[in-house]
Amino acid sequence: MNKGFFGKVLWVDLSTETFREQNIPETSYRSYLGGYGLGCELIYRNMPVHTSPFEEDSILGFFPGLLTGTAAPLTGRFMVVGKSPLTNTWGDANAGGTFGPAIKKCGYDGILIEGKSNSPKIILIKQSERQILDGTDYWGKDIVLTEKLLKEKFGTSVRIASIGKAGENLSKISGITNDHGRIAARAGLGAIMGSKKLKSLILDGNRKVNISDKSKFMGHVKKYNKNAVPKDPGLTMKYILYQLPNMAKMLRKLNIGMSGPSNIIRSVYRHLGTIAGNTISAENGDTPIKNWKGIGMYDFPFEKSIKLSSTNIITYKVRDYGCFSCPIQCGAILKVPELGIEETHQPEYETCAAFGPFLLNDDLLSIIKINDLCNRAAIDTISTGVTIGFAIECYENGILTKKDTDGLELTWGNADAIVSLTKKIINREGFGDLLADGCKIASEKIGNGSEKYAITSLGSEIPMHNPRVIESLAFSYAYDPTPGRHTTASIDFFDIGNMNTFIKELKFPFGWKWSAKRKQKAQRKVTAIHQVISCLGLCLFSSQFGNYPLLGLINSLTGWNVSIEELITTGIRIQTLRQAFNIREGVKIHTNELSGRIIGDPPDTKGPNKGVTIEYKKFYELFCQEIGWNPENGYPLIKTLSNLDLDYVINDLYELI
Ligand code: SF4
């Protein structure tokens, strides 16, 4: 009997309306750790080369992590995987909540959707029942109403992942939403679901993962949770937490970022969530301002950014919530009487930044409203905000006029116009249709010099963290197989969480910050461990919460005896396979270049990033050498592929040269 996994995935073919179970050998689980690593292997092996994301052969996978569905702390997350319609590269998008564990409860380690339907469909997997049903009644409805109607029909215990209006409209910046607003947002994977005419995936099961050594496993869980559950911080600490935004100017002057002891960081996440960074990051140069051409302290000064502070947002909080099996619970539900909203998710930092400082918008209520609209429509808030920033700059420079914008006065900080345009993008209405596939595609249609205002990496809008503050983000923005992402491995970004404390066995080279060679060795480990974290279903924030019993949990769950070295090899294997996927698709990611605005070329002449220009190309070359890829073209070397047991990839890559 399998221990730690079910040993099978479910394939659903929407063209033939059939289901098929595939048994997966244990060697695959050990090689790819289950989760999205397994998804990567299955899509690589089964999707024909050069399949367009909207073609019948395109595969969309839903993969909980190896630890998802168990009591292992912070592991309730899942990945949606496929070929990104936005960038035509490998695409993945992560979400939390309860949907990932629900896949496991149905007795599967992953669900893969292939084929296409001609009319709206929903898929129901309930205990041993599997059905493809007519979804016409739900098509066109927002995800909150869709979930309500589906729960009324199929019972309150079902867990649901759906597309909203954006995915139905094949918007290449659309995502997939579960739990009323937890969204696997990036890479435009919602549009694949829309192209297949699949509205919702509905799950209800009661299977449990077999645990090899339950007592050891639960020992690790209890020990971690004993320390991890944030205690009531007391009045003084609460006062400091709520005063954090007011310290933004001082923190900037002292050049202090958002790191700190893990017990304090856990409290910050519990009480404030990611919005703790709102005002501080606008002030210290991390948040991009005015489509990457502004400087926070001058263009969006403290008097404006403080209006978007965590302290102001949590006045609307009615309760905390979080993902399955998470002791931190960093999310919150808001009630906003001014907007007539009874219940909505607290916006995350990325959303507040993309619709706030990025657009010079200091109207907090407009941002909460937009967050609610985007969640209901299941559209990526980073991409939508950045695309609106692009449109505003085109308008500012006369490339677009009121005639083009359906009469909208598209100026910086015009909250009403930003809300209206968001609705138009969601509905592909008028001018919104032009922007609904992100700013790169819009600029190709608009032409007239607009391309320079479309700040993307291979079409993916860049998130709300500035490489001039977190240096190696430029490298991951440019060169990760899912380009333009802050959640991929960047040694400087992960250092926020102090990786040596997180997983003691990793043992980073001493003084890595001050030696290019050591930094590359550290980057290799971070790249690998990031893949491992994603495969396990572990929340990326976990790296900030102190020591995590990674090896203990994996080994007591599965009965394996994996070492940190084996995990690092596994992580490199998955990253190499993602790279190979892109090369096989003809993506020349090694020639990718970032806009000068992102890397500070030319550098700012004032402000917190004054004089800073980021070098990222050489960093990538050194990384390629470290990881066993050819630094000239990013191809994994044949011996690297062989050493990683990726021999099946060799012919695909080397036929091309
Ligand atoms: S820290 Fe937040 S995002 Fe991470 S698992 Fe917990 S609730 Fe989910």
Boltz pocket constraint, residues with backbone or C-beta under 6 A from the ligand:
constraints:
  - pocket:
      binder: B
      contacts: [[A, 74], [A, 75], [A, 76], [A, 96], [A, 97], [A, 269], [A, 321], [A, 322], [A, 323], [A, 324], [A, 326], [A, 327], [A, 328], [A, 329], [A, 330], [A, 331], [A, 539], [A, 540], [A, 541], [A, 542]]
      max_distance: 6.0
